[in-house]
Amino acid sequence: TFLATFDDPTAQIRIDNIGEFQGTILNPNPSSFTAALNLHSGQNTILIAATDTLGNQSNYQLTYTYYPPLILGITSPTNGQSFTDINSITINGTLTAPPGTSIVIDNRYVATINPDGTWTVLSYALTPGQNTITSTAYSPDHRSQSAIVTVTMVQTPLTITISSPQSNQTFTDISMITISGTLIAPPGTMVVV
């Protein structure tokens, strides 16, 4: 919204933004008028034309640069979340930004941005312990915005015990034995004898 003054209360005011007709203000206040314009991303050239009752016209041109909001968020995982024996996760988030904005995670993963402003990174690799996930949005007008969450990957301790046969046990006339025991390990762990 902008406020302008003029010296002819009978004048009609026309406002254009980048060649798009915005409207004519009829019967403005005796010496001023207020108008609201929809700005486009980037440079906006505003032309204000005042025409009196005799057809005389006076023009005034303004240039504004508008940067739409750049808002980035991570919705999943949440900050402080823990994952047990999970090596990779999916990261989801939201984005409010101009068209053409990209999102990069930890300078390694490029997010898929959906038309509704949500975004996703599949198969983000976790390492044991604390993992800091930094997502950064880069807009076409050279701005950036980051969002950070920290998650923890917990590994189940790998423990194997043999309950049978006993250590140093002797077998006579037996060529094959059965070995049994217990295993505490992440799912999918293989035991090789």
Secondary structure, 3 states (H helix, E strand, C coil): CEEEECCCCCCEEEEEECCEEEEEECCCCCCEEEECCCCCCEEEEEEEEEECCCCCEEEEEEEEEECCCCEEEEEECCCCCEEECCCEEEEEEEEECCCCCEEEECCCEECEECCCCEEEEEEEECCCEEEEEEEEEECCCCCEEEEEEEEEEECCCCEEEEEECCCCCCCCCCCCCCCEEEEECCCCCCCCC
